[in-house]
Amino acid sequence: MSHVLGIQIRVRPTGRRSFYAVENIVGYPLFLCMFGLVAVAGLTSSSGWPFGLAAAALVVYLIRGALQQNFVATVDQDGTLTFKGLGRSTTTRVSDIRRIGYARFGHGAHFAYVFTFTGGSASLGGGLAPRALTRLILTENPSVSDQRPAWAQRR
């Protein structure tokens, strides 16, 4: 195992590097359980059903978000970059990445790095793993347009 800025990155014997969006892997199940319990408690109570209904709607919204979000990005030795989530998988090559951006969701509490490539785009959570992936992409393909905010580029 290799450590980059405190992030544990598994380097397999095949040369594959994996970048895990830990905040998504931990956050989604935690909030699903928390609001799921509130929904069950509220819906089974005679006076708490409005809160239970709101919590159940929030659980459905979180499940939808979890299905659309990527949780891991892997880079193979041949330059193949794969973003994997619960509901989808996107594959491209590191050399096809054209732009790296930064997007905020909601009221700015959640953010993600957006990797735009020929034929589409993919995002990966806003923690340390996408920063390490960004550094890897910028070293292998310096022609990539880095459109992250100035404070994110310094890290």
Helices and strands as residue ranges (DSSP letters): E 2-4, E 7-9, E 17-20, H 22-44, H 49-68, E 70-75, E 80-85, E 89-93, G 94-96, E 97-105, E 110-117, E 120-125, H 128-140, E 145-146, H 150-153
